[in-house]
């Protein structure tokens, strides 16, 4: 498994180049954001979909990318 990444004053970012999965943790190791290992990246022509893990008590709402008015 080839993993690389970087850290800032607030987070650590790791990329697993074998699976293309991204994991972001705080400096104490608590996961802030992580790709779902059971659902790989999907490619649909020029579009793609990435699945993230989510704690059961969390709720995320998104409206997608809106670059134009």
mmCIF file of the N, C-alpha and C atoms, coordinates in Angstrom:
data_MODEL
# 
_entry.id   MODEL 
# 
loop_
_atom_site.group_PDB 
_atom_site.id 
_atom_site.type_symbol 
_atom_site.label_atom_id 
_atom_site.label_alt_id 
_atom_site.label_comp_id 
_atom_site.label_asym_id 
_atom_site.label_entity_id 
_atom_site.label_seq_id 
_atom_site.pdbx_PDB_ins_code 
_atom_site.Cartn_x 
_atom_site.Cartn_y 
_atom_site.Cartn_z 
_atom_site.occupancy 
_atom_site.B_iso_or_equiv 
_atom_site.pdbx_formal_charge 
_atom_site.auth_seq_id 
_atom_site.auth_comp_id 
_atom_site.auth_asym_id 
_atom_site.auth_atom_id 
_atom_site.pdbx_PDB_model_num 
ATOM 1   N N  . UNK A 1 1  ? 0.852   -1.167 0.000   1.00 0.00 ? 1  UNK A N  1 
ATOM 2   C CA . UNK A 1 1  ? 0.000   0.000  0.000   1.00 0.00 ? 1  UNK A CA 1 
ATOM 3   C C  . UNK A 1 1  ? 0.899   1.231  0.000   1.00 0.00 ? 1  UNK A C  1 
ATOM 4   N N  . UNK A 1 2  ? 0.748   2.054  -1.006  1.00 0.00 ? 2  UNK A N  1 
ATOM 5   C CA . UNK A 1 2  ? 1.525   3.289  -1.088  1.00 0.00 ? 2  UNK A CA 1 
ATOM 6   C C  . UNK A 1 2  ? 0.651   4.446  -0.620  1.00 0.00 ? 2  UNK A C  1 
ATOM 7   N N  . UNK A 1 3  ? 1.055   5.069  0.480   1.00 0.00 ? 3  UNK A N  1 
ATOM 8   C CA . UNK A 1 3  ? 0.292   6.162  1.079   1.00 0.00 ? 3  UNK A CA 1 
ATOM 9   C C  . UNK A 1 3  ? 1.192   7.380  1.167   1.00 0.00 ? 3  UNK A C  1 
ATOM 10  N N  . UNK A 1 4  ? 0.643   8.527  0.853   1.00 0.00 ? 4  UNK A N  1 
ATOM 11  C CA . UNK A 1 4  ? 1.378   9.771  1.043   1.00 0.00 ? 4  UNK A CA 1 
ATOM 12  C C  . UNK A 1 4  ? 0.401   10.824 1.522   1.00 0.00 ? 4  UNK A C  1 
ATOM 13  N N  . UNK A 1 5  ? 0.907   11.977 1.867   1.00 0.00 ? 5  UNK A N  1 
ATOM 14  C CA . UNK A 1 5  ? 0.032   13.032 2.352   1.00 0.00 ? 5  UNK A CA 1 
ATOM 15  C C  . UNK A 1 5  ? 0.813   14.204 2.898   1.00 0.00 ? 5  UNK A C  1 
ATOM 16  N N  . UNK A 1 6  ? 0.095   15.007 3.669   1.00 0.00 ? 6  UNK A N  1 
ATOM 17  C CA . UNK A 1 6  ? 0.687   16.189 4.269   1.00 0.00 ? 6  UNK A CA 1 
ATOM 18  C C  . UNK A 1 6  ? -0.110  16.562 5.507   1.00 0.00 ? 6  UNK A C  1 
ATOM 19  N N  . UNK A 1 7  ? 0.405   17.510 6.261   1.00 0.00 ? 7  UNK A N  1 
ATOM 20  C CA . UNK A 1 7  ? -0.317  18.002 7.438   1.00 0.00 ? 7  UNK A CA 1 
ATOM 21  C C  . UNK A 1 7  ? -0.244  19.505 7.475   1.00 0.00 ? 7  UNK A C  1 
ATOM 22  N N  . UNK A 1 8  ? -1.252  20.100 8.099   1.00 0.00 ? 8  UNK A N  1 
ATOM 23  C CA . UNK A 1 8  ? -1.298  21.543 8.328   1.00 0.00 ? 8  UNK A CA 1 
ATOM 24  C C  . UNK A 1 8  ? -1.301  21.761 9.833   1.00 0.00 ? 8  UNK A C  1 
ATOM 25  N N  . UNK A 1 9  ? -1.568  22.964 10.261  1.00 0.00 ? 9  UNK A N  1 
ATOM 26  C CA . UNK A 1 9  ? -1.662  23.244 11.700  1.00 0.00 ? 9  UNK A CA 1 
ATOM 27  C C  . UNK A 1 9  ? -2.893  22.598 12.318  1.00 0.00 ? 9  UNK A C  1 
ATOM 28  N N  . UNK A 1 10 ? -3.866  22.192 11.479  1.00 0.00 ? 10 UNK A N  1 
ATOM 29  C CA . UNK A 1 10 ? -5.120  21.659 12.008  1.00 0.00 ? 10 UNK A CA 1 
ATOM 30  C C  . UNK A 1 10 ? -5.428  20.215 11.614  1.00 0.00 ? 10 UNK A C  1 
ATOM 31  N N  . UNK A 1 11 ? -4.955  19.746 10.463  1.00 0.00 ? 11 UNK A N  1 
ATOM 32  C CA . UNK A 1 11 ? -5.348  18.422 9.973   1.00 0.00 ? 11 UNK A CA 1 
ATOM 33  C C  . UNK A 1 11 ? -4.184  17.674 9.337   1.00 0.00 ? 11 UNK A C  1 
ATOM 34  N N  . UNK A 1 12 ? -4.389  16.353 9.185   1.00 0.00 ? 12 UNK A N  1 
ATOM 35  C CA . UNK A 1 12 ? -3.496  15.489 8.407   1.00 0.00 ? 12 UNK A CA 1 
ATOM 36  C C  . UNK A 1 12 ? -4.306  14.942 7.235   1.00 0.00 ? 12 UNK A C  1 
ATOM 37  N N  . UNK A 1 13 ? -3.707  14.950 6.062   1.00 0.00 ? 13 UNK A N  1 
ATOM 38  C CA . UNK A 1 13 ? -4.360  14.442 4.854   1.00 0.00 ? 13 UNK A CA 1 
ATOM 39  C C  . UNK A 1 13 ? -3.541  13.274 4.330   1.00 0.00 ? 13 UNK A C  1 
ATOM 40  N N  . UNK A 1 14 ? -4.216  12.135 4.084   1.00 0.00 ? 14 UNK A N  1 
ATOM 41  C CA . UNK A 1 14 ? -3.530  10.939 3.563   1.00 0.00 ? 14 UNK A CA 1 
ATOM 42  C C  . UNK A 1 14 ? -4.243  10.461 2.312   1.00 0.00 ? 14 UNK A C  1 
ATOM 43  N N  . UNK A 1 15 ? -3.466  10.060 1.317   1.00 0.00 ? 15 UNK A N  1 
ATOM 44  C CA . UNK A 1 15 ? -4.004  9.491  0.089   1.00 0.00 ? 15 UNK A CA 1 
ATOM 45  C C  . UNK A 1 15 ? -3.403  8.106  -0.094  1.00 0.00 ? 15 UNK A C  1 
ATOM 46  N N  . UNK A 1 16 ? -4.272  7.121  -0.265  1.00 0.00 ? 16 UNK A N  1 
ATOM 47  C CA . UNK A 1 16 ? -3.829  5.768  -0.590  1.00 0.00 ? 16 UNK A CA 1 
ATOM 48  C C  . UNK A 1 16 ? -3.838  5.670  -2.112  1.00 0.00 ? 16 UNK A C  1 
ATOM 49  N N  . UNK A 1 17 ? -2.671  5.632  -2.718  1.00 0.00 ? 17 UNK A N  1 
ATOM 50  C CA . UNK A 1 17 ? -2.566  5.664  -4.177  1.00 0.00 ? 17 UNK A CA 1 
ATOM 51  C C  . UNK A 1 17 ? -3.054  4.377  -4.823  1.00 0.00 ? 17 UNK A C  1 
ATOM 52  N N  . UNK A 1 18 ? -3.093  3.289  -4.073  1.00 0.00 ? 18 UNK A N  1 
ATOM 53  C CA . UNK A 1 18 ? -3.586  2.016  -4.616  1.00 0.00 ? 18 UNK A CA 1 
ATOM 54  C C  . UNK A 1 18 ? -5.098  2.059  -4.819  1.00 0.00 ? 18 UNK A C  1 
ATOM 55  N N  . UNK A 1 19 ? -5.818  2.662  -3.865  1.00 0.00 ? 19 UNK A N  1 
ATOM 56  C CA . UNK A 1 19 ? -7.284  2.703  -3.934  1.00 0.00 ? 19 UNK A CA 1 
ATOM 57  C C  . UNK A 1 19 ? -7.822  4.098  -4.267  1.00 0.00 ? 19 UNK A C  1 
ATOM 58  N N  . UNK A 1 20 ? -6.956  5.107  -4.278  1.00 0.00 ? 20 UNK A N  1 
ATOM 59  C CA . UNK A 1 20 ? -7.337  6.517  -4.497  1.00 0.00 ? 20 UNK A CA 1 
ATOM 60  C C  . UNK A 1 20 ? -8.208  7.060  -3.373  1.00 0.00 ? 20 UNK A C  1 
ATOM 61  N N  . UNK A 1 21 ? -8.153  6.445  -2.199  1.00 0.00 ? 21 UNK A N  1 
ATOM 62  C CA . UNK A 1 21 ? -8.980  6.900  -1.081  1.00 0.00 ? 21 UNK A CA 1 
ATOM 63  C C  . UNK A 1 21 ? -8.281  7.992  -0.287  1.00 0.00 ? 21 UNK A C  1 
ATOM 64  N N  . UNK A 1 22 ? -9.074  8.978  0.102   1.00 0.00 ? 22 UNK A N  1 
ATOM 65  C CA . UNK A 1 22 ? -8.612  10.135 0.853   1.00 0.00 ? 22 UNK A CA 1 
ATOM 66  C C  . UNK A 1 22 ? -9.108  10.028 2.288   1.00 0.00 ? 22 UNK A C  1 
ATOM 67  N N  . UNK A 1 23 ? -8.230  10.316 3.248   1.00 0.00 ? 23 UNK A N  1 
ATOM 68  C CA . UNK A 1 23 ? -8.614  10.360 4.662   1.00 0.00 ? 23 UNK A CA 1 
ATOM 69  C C  . UNK A 1 23 ? -8.054  11.640 5.261   1.00 0.00 ? 23 UNK A C  1 
ATOM 70  N N  . UNK A 1 24 ? -8.917  12.380 5.964   1.00 0.00 ? 24 UNK A N  1 
ATOM 71  C CA . UNK A 1 24 ? -8.506  13.598 6.655   1.00 0.00 ? 24 UNK A CA 1 
ATOM 72  C C  . UNK A 1 24 ? -8.793  13.401 8.135   1.00 0.00 ? 24 UNK A C  1 
ATOM 73  N N  . UNK A 1 25 ? -7.779  13.612 8.985   1.00 0.00 ? 25 UNK A N  1 
ATOM 74  C CA . UNK A 1 25 ? -7.944  13.503 10.432  1.00 0.00 ? 25 UNK A CA 1 
ATOM 75  C C  . UNK A 1 25 ? -7.480  14.794 11.088  1.00 0.00 ? 25 UNK A C  1 
ATOM 76  N N  . UNK A 1 26 ? -7.957  14.999 12.325  1.00 0.00 ? 26 UNK A N  1 
ATOM 77  C CA . UNK A 1 26 ? -7.383  16.105 13.090  1.00 0.00 ? 26 UNK A CA 1 
ATOM 78  C C  . UNK A 1 26 ? -6.025  15.632 13.613  1.00 0.00 ? 26 UNK A C  1 
ATOM 79  N N  . UNK A 1 27 ? -5.312  16.485 14.304  1.00 0.00 ? 27 UNK A N  1 
ATOM 80  C CA . UNK A 1 27 ? -3.962  16.130 14.753  1.00 0.00 ? 27 UNK A CA 1 
ATOM 81  C C  . UNK A 1 27 ? -3.955  15.074 15.848  1.00 0.00 ? 27 UNK A C  1 
ATOM 82  N N  . UNK A 1 28 ? -5.131  14.804 16.456  1.00 0.00 ? 28 UNK A N  1 
ATOM 83  C CA . UNK A 1 28 ? -5.247  13.737 17.449  1.00 0.00 ? 28 UNK A CA 1 
ATOM 84  C C  . UNK A 1 28 ? -5.626  12.407 16.823  1.00 0.00 ? 28 UNK A C  1 
ATOM 85  N N  . UNK A 1 29 ? -5.859  12.391 15.511  1.00 0.00 ? 29 UNK A N  1 
ATOM 86  C CA . UNK A 1 29 ? -6.202  11.150 14.822  1.00 0.00 ? 29 UNK A CA 1 
ATOM 87  C C  . UNK A 1 29 ? -7.680  10.915 14.620  1.00 0.00 ? 29 UNK A C  1 
ATOM 88  N N  . UNK A 1 30 ? -8.547  11.822 15.098  1.00 0.00 ? 30 UNK A N  1 
ATOM 89  C CA . UNK A 1 30 ? -9.988  11.666 14.894  1.00 0.00 ? 30 UNK A CA 1 
ATOM 90  C C  . UNK A 1 30 ? -10.318 11.957 13.429  1.00 0.00 ? 30 UNK A C  1 
ATOM 91  N N  . UNK A 1 31 ? -11.098 11.083 12.807  1.00 0.00 ? 31 UNK A N  1 
ATOM 92  C CA . UNK A 1 31 ? -11.437 11.233 11.396  1.00 0.00 ? 31 UNK A CA 1 
ATOM 93  C C  . UNK A 1 31 ? -12.383 12.408 11.201  1.00 0.00 ? 31 UNK A C  1 
ATOM 94  N N  . UNK A 1 32 ? -12.002 13.299 10.309  1.00 0.00 ? 32 UNK A N  1 
ATOM 95  C CA . UNK A 1 32 ? -12.837 14.440 9.915   1.00 0.00 ? 32 UNK A CA 1 
ATOM 96  C C  . UNK A 1 32 ? -13.617 14.076 8.661   1.00 0.00 ? 32 UNK A C  1 
ATOM 97  N N  . UNK A 1 33 ? -12.952 13.405 7.726   1.00 0.00 ? 33 UNK A N  1 
ATOM 98  C CA . UNK A 1 33 ? -13.577 12.990 6.473   1.00 0.00 ? 33 UNK A CA 1 
ATOM 99  C C  . UNK A 1 33 ? -12.811 11.788 5.929   1.00 0.00 ? 33 UNK A C  1 
ATOM 100 N N  . UNK A 1 34 ? -13.570 10.805 5.408   1.00 0.00 ? 34 UNK A N  1 
ATOM 101 C CA . UNK A 1 34 ? -12.923 9.605  4.886   1.00 0.00 ? 34 UNK A CA 1 
ATOM 102 C C  . UNK A 1 34 ? -13.764 9.030  3.750   1.00 0.00 ? 34 UNK A C  1 
ATOM 103 N N  . UNK A 1 35 ? -13.086 8.627  2.680   1.00 0.00 ? 35 UNK A N  1 
ATOM 104 C CA . UNK A 1 35 ? -13.794 7.953  1.597   1.00 0.00 ? 35 UNK A CA 1 
ATOM 105 C C  . UNK A 1 35 ? -14.280 6.599  2.088   1.00 0.00 ? 35 UNK A C  1 
ATOM 106 N N  . UNK A 1 36 ? -15.446 6.166  1.606   1.00 0.00 ? 36 UNK A N  1 
ATOM 107 C CA . UNK A 1 36 ? -16.028 4.888  1.989   1.00 0.00 ? 36 UNK A CA 1 
ATOM 108 C C  . UNK A 1 36 ? -15.270 3.760  1.288   1.00 0.00 ? 36 UNK A C  1 
ATOM 109 N N  . UNK A 1 37 ? -14.586 2.877  2.026   1.00 0.00 ? 37 UNK A N  1 
ATOM 110 C CA . UNK A 1 37 ? -13.806 1.803  1.397   1.00 0.00 ? 37 UNK A CA 1 
ATOM 111 C C  . UNK A 1 37 ? -14.676 0.766  0.693   1.00 0.00 ? 37 UNK A C  1 
ATOM 112 N N  . UNK A 1 38 ? -15.979 0.727  1.004   1.00 0.00 ? 38 UNK A N  1 
ATOM 113 C CA . UNK A 1 38 ? -16.876 -0.245 0.385   1.00 0.00 ? 38 UNK A CA 1 
ATOM 114 C C  . UNK A 1 38 ? -17.512 0.261  -0.905  1.00 0.00 ? 38 UNK A C  1 
ATOM 115 N N  . UNK A 1 39 ? -17.292 1.533  -1.226  1.00 0.00 ? 39 UNK A N  1 
ATOM 116 C CA . UNK A 1 39 ? -17.881 2.125  -2.430  1.00 0.00 ? 39 UNK A CA 1 
ATOM 117 C C  . UNK A 1 39 ? -16.806 2.926  -3.154  1.00 0.00 ? 39 UNK A C  1 
ATOM 118 N N  . UNK A 1 40 ? -16.156 2.317  -4.122  1.00 0.00 ? 40 UNK A N  1 
ATOM 119 C CA . UNK A 1 40 ? -15.075 3.005  -4.833  1.00 0.00 ? 40 UNK A CA 1 
ATOM 120 C C  . UNK A 1 40 ? -15.589 4.170  -5.675  1.00 0.00 ? 40 UNK A C  1 
ATOM 121 N N  . UNK A 1 41 ? -14.677 4.997  -6.136  1.00 0.00 ? 41 UNK A N  1 
ATOM 122 C CA . UNK A 1 41 ? -15.015 6.120  -7.008  1.00 0.00 ? 41 UNK A CA 1 
ATOM 123 C C  . UNK A 1 41 ? -15.689 5.582  -8.264  1.00 0.00 ? 41 UNK A C  1 
ATOM 124 N N  . UNK A 1 42 ? -16.775 6.254  -8.677  1.00 0.00 ? 42 UNK A N  1 
ATOM 125 C CA . UNK A 1 42 ? -17.473 5.889  -9.909  1.00 0.00 ? 42 UNK A CA 1 
ATOM 126 C C  . UNK A 1 42 ? -17.201 6.959  -10.958 1.00 0.00 ? 42 UNK A C  1 
ATOM 127 N N  . UNK A 1 43 ? -16.900 6.537  -12.164 1.00 0.00 ? 43 UNK A N  1 
ATOM 128 C CA . UNK A 1 43 ? -16.689 7.464  -13.268 1.00 0.00 ? 43 UNK A CA 1 
ATOM 129 C C  . UNK A 1 43 ? -17.816 7.292  -14.271 1.00 0.00 ? 43 UNK A C  1 
ATOM 130 N N  . UNK A 1 44 ? -18.416 8.415  -14.688 1.00 0.00 ? 44 UNK A N  1 
ATOM 131 C CA . UNK A 1 44 ? -19.522 8.430  -15.638 1.00 0.00 ? 44 UNK A CA 1 
ATOM 132 C C  . UNK A 1 44 ? -19.196 9.463  -16.716 1.00 0.00 ? 44 UNK A C  1 
ATOM 133 N N  . UNK A 1 45 ? -18.444 9.061  -17.721 1.00 0.00 ? 45 UNK A N  1 
ATOM 134 C CA . UNK A 1 45 ? -18.018 10.004 -18.748 1.00 0.00 ? 45 UNK A CA 1 
ATOM 135 C C  . UNK A 1 45 ? -17.112 11.054 -18.129 1.00 0.00 ? 45 UNK A C  1 
ATOM 136 N N  . UNK A 1 46 ? -17.500 12.317 -18.229 1.00 0.00 ? 46 UNK A N  1 
ATOM 137 C CA . UNK A 1 46 ? -16.693 13.391 -17.642 1.00 0.00 ? 46 UNK A CA 1 
ATOM 138 C C  . UNK A 1 46 ? -17.072 13.671 -16.191 1.00 0.00 ? 46 UNK A C  1 
ATOM 139 N N  . UNK A 1 47 ? -18.051 12.955 -15.660 1.00 0.00 ? 47 UNK A N  1 
ATOM 140 C CA . UNK A 1 47 ? -18.494 13.135 -14.271 1.00 0.00 ? 47 UNK A CA 1 
ATOM 141 C C  . UNK A 1 47 ? -17.976 11.985 -13.407 1.00 0.00 ? 47 UNK A C  1 
ATOM 142 N N  . UNK A 1 48 ? -17.986 12.198 -12.104 1.00 0.00 ? 48 UNK A N  1 
ATOM 143 C CA . UNK A 1 48 ? -17.588 11.141 -11.180 1.00 0.00 ? 48 UNK A CA 1 
ATOM 144 C C  . UNK A 1 48 ? -18.358 11.304 -9.880  1.00 0.00 ? 48 UNK A C  1 
ATOM 145 N N  . UNK A 1 49 ? -18.379 10.231 -9.082  1.00 0.00 ? 49 UNK A N  1 
ATOM 146 C CA . UNK A 1 49 ? -19.065 10.242 -7.790  1.00 0.00 ? 49 UNK A CA 1 
ATOM 147 C C  . UNK A 1 49 ? -18.137 9.634  -6.758  1.00 0.00 ? 49 UNK A C  1 
ATOM 148 N N  . UNK A 1 50 ? -18.025 10.313 -5.607  1.00 0.00 ? 50 UNK A N  1 
ATOM 149 C CA . UNK A 1 50 ? -17.194 9.842  -4.498  1.00 0.00 ? 50 UNK A CA 1 
ATOM 150 C C  . UNK A 1 50 ? -18.097 9.652  -3.292  1.00 0.00 ? 50 UNK A C  1 
ATOM 151 N N  . UNK A 1 51 ? -17.966 8.529  -2.621  1.00 0.00 ? 51 UNK A N  1 
ATOM 152 C CA . UNK A 1 51 ? -18.768 8.230  -1.439  1.00 0.00 ? 51 UNK A CA 1 
ATOM 153 C C  . UNK A 1 51 ? -17.915 8.407  -0.188  1.00 0.00 ? 51 UNK A C  1 
ATOM 154 N N  . UNK A 1 52 ? -18.476 9.002  0.838   1.00 0.00 ? 52 UNK A N  1 
ATOM 155 C CA . UNK A 1 52 ? -17.784 9.256  2.102   1.00 0.00 ? 52 UNK A CA 1 
ATOM 156 C C  . UNK A 1 52 ? -18.421 8.439  3.218   1.00 0.00 ? 52 UNK A C  1 
ATOM 157 N N  . UNK A 1 53 ? -17.642 8.146  4.250   1.00 0.00 ? 53 UNK A N  1 
ATOM 158 C CA . UNK A 1 53 ? -18.203 7.531  5.450   1.00 0.00 ? 53 UNK A CA 1 
ATOM 159 C C  . UNK A 1 53 ? -18.880 8.622  6.267   1.00 0.00 ? 53 UNK A C  1 
ATOM 160 N N  . UNK A 1 54 ? -19.832 8.230  7.112   1.00 0.00 ? 54 UNK A N  1 
ATOM 161 C CA . UNK A 1 54 ? -20.549 9.208  7.907   1.00 0.00 ? 54 UNK A CA 1 
ATOM 162 C C  . UNK A 1 54 ? -20.990 8.554  9.219   1.00 0.00 ? 54 UNK A C  1 
ATOM 163 N N  . UNK A 1 55 ? -20.709 9.187  10.351  1.00 0.00 ? 55 UNK A N  1 
ATOM 164 C CA . UNK A 1 55 ? -21.196 8.640  11.616  1.00 0.00 ? 55 UNK A CA 1 
ATOM 165 C C  . UNK A 1 55 ? -22.730 8.603  11.620  1.00 0.00 ? 55 UNK A C  1 
ATOM 166 N N  . UNK A 1 56 ? -23.332 7.610  12.267  1.00 0.00 ? 56 UNK A N  1 
ATOM 167 C CA . UNK A 1 56 ? -24.798 7.467  12.250  1.00 0.00 ? 56 UNK A CA 1 
ATOM 168 C C  . UNK A 1 56 ? -25.555 8.695  12.763  1.00 0.00 ? 56 UNK A C  1 
ATOM 169 N N  . UNK A 1 57 ? -24.941 9.451  13.673  1.00 0.00 ? 57 UNK A N  1 
ATOM 170 C CA . UNK A 1 57 ? -25.644 10.608 14.245  1.00 0.00 ? 57 UNK A CA 1 
ATOM 171 C C  . UNK A 1 57 ? -25.496 11.882 13.410  1.00 0.00 ? 57 UNK A C  1 
ATOM 172 N N  . UNK A 1 58 ? -24.750 11.824 12.312  1.00 0.00 ? 58 UNK A N  1 
ATOM 173 C CA . UNK A 1 58 ? -24.529 13.006 11.469  1.00 0.00 ? 58 UNK A CA 1 
ATOM 174 C C  . UNK A 1 58 ? -25.549 13.097 10.345  1.00 0.00 ? 58 UNK A C  1 
ATOM 175 N N  . UNK A 1 59 ? -25.765 14.319 9.873   1.00 0.00 ? 59 UNK A N  1 
ATOM 176 C CA . UNK A 1 59 ? -26.607 14.575 8.706   1.00 0.00 ? 59 UNK A CA 1 
ATOM 177 C C  . UNK A 1 59 ? -25.892 15.597 7.841   1.00 0.00 ? 59 UNK A C  1 
ATOM 178 N N  . UNK A 1 60 ? -25.714 15.287 6.573   1.00 0.00 ? 60 UNK A N  1 
ATOM 179 C CA . UNK A 1 60 ? -25.063 16.205 5.643   1.00 0.00 ? 60 UNK A CA 1 
ATOM 180 C C  . UNK A 1 60 ? -26.060 16.586 4.572   1.00 0.00 ? 60 UNK A C  1 
ATOM 181 N N  . UNK A 1 61 ? -26.056 17.848 4.210   1.00 0.00 ? 61 UNK A N  1 
ATOM 182 C CA . UNK A 1 61 ? -26.932 18.339 3.155   1.00 0.00 ? 61 UNK A CA 1 
ATOM 183 C C  . UNK A 1 61 ? -26.090 19.063 2.130   1.00 0.00 ? 61 UNK A C  1 
ATOM 184 N N  . UNK A 1 62 ? -26.300 18.758 0.868   1.00 0.00 ? 62 UNK A N  1 
ATOM 185 C CA . UNK A 1 62 ? -25.532 19.416 -0.188  1.00 0.00 ? 62 UNK A CA 1 
ATOM 186 C C  . UNK A 1 62 ? -26.399 19.664 -1.400  1.00 0.00 ? 62 UNK A C  1 
ATOM 187 N N  . UNK A 1 63 ? -26.089 20.681 -2.120  1.00 0.00 ? 63 UNK A N  1 
ATOM 188 C CA . UNK A 1 63 ? -26.847 21.025 -3.309  1.00 0.00 ? 63 UNK A CA 1 
ATOM 189 C C  . UNK A 1 63 ? -26.044 20.800 -4.578  1.00 0.00 ? 63 UNK A C  1 
ATOM 190 N N  . UNK A 1 64 ? -24.863 20.237 -4.469  1.00 0.00 ? 64 UNK A N  1 
ATOM 191 C CA . UNK A 1 64 ? -24.035 20.000 -5.638  1.00 0.00 ? 64 UNK A CA 1 
ATOM 192 C C  . UNK A 1 64 ? -23.303 21.258 -6.059  1.00 0.00 ? 64 UNK A C  1 
ATOM 193 N N  . UNK A 1 65 ? -22.465 21.112 -7.053  1.00 0.00 ? 65 UNK A N  1 
ATOM 194 C CA . UNK A 1 65 ? -21.667 22.234 -7.546  1.00 0.00 ? 65 UNK A CA 1 
ATOM 195 C C  . UNK A 1 65 ? -22.533 23.163 -8.371  1.00 0.00 ? 65 UNK A C  1 
ATOM 196 N N  . UNK A 1 66 ? -22.541 24.433 -8.049  1.00 0.00 ? 66 UNK A N  1 
ATOM 197 C CA . UNK A 1 66 ? -23.351 25.424 -8.761  1.00 0.00 ? 66 UNK A CA 1 
ATOM 198 C C  . UNK A 1 66 ? -22.446 26.570 -9.227  1.00 0.00 ? 66 UNK A C  1 
ATOM 199 N N  . UNK A 1 67 ? -21.659 26.359 -10.313 1.00 0.00 ? 67 UNK A N  1 
ATOM 200 C CA . UNK A 1 67 ? -20.729 27.396 -10.745 1.00 0.00 ? 67 UNK A CA 1 
ATOM 201 C C  . UNK A 1 67 ? -21.369 28.585 -11.440 1.00 0.00 ? 67 UNK A C  1 
ATOM 202 N N  . UNK A 1 68 ? -22.592 28.433 -11.939 1.00 0.00 ? 68 UNK A N  1 
ATOM 203 C CA . UNK A 1 68 ? -23.292 29.515 -12.626 1.00 0.00 ? 68 UNK A CA 1 
ATOM 204 C C  . UNK A 1 68 ? -24.503 29.973 -11.818 1.00 0.00 ? 68 UNK A C  1 
ATOM 205 N N  . UNK A 1 69 ? -25.007 31.172 -12.096 1.00 0.00 ? 69 UNK A N  1 
ATOM 206 C CA . UNK A 1 69 ? -26.189 31.658 -11.363 1.00 0.00 ? 69 UNK A CA 1 
ATOM 207 C C  . UNK A 1 69 ? -27.395 30.765 -11.537 1.00 0.00 ? 69 UNK A C  1 
# 
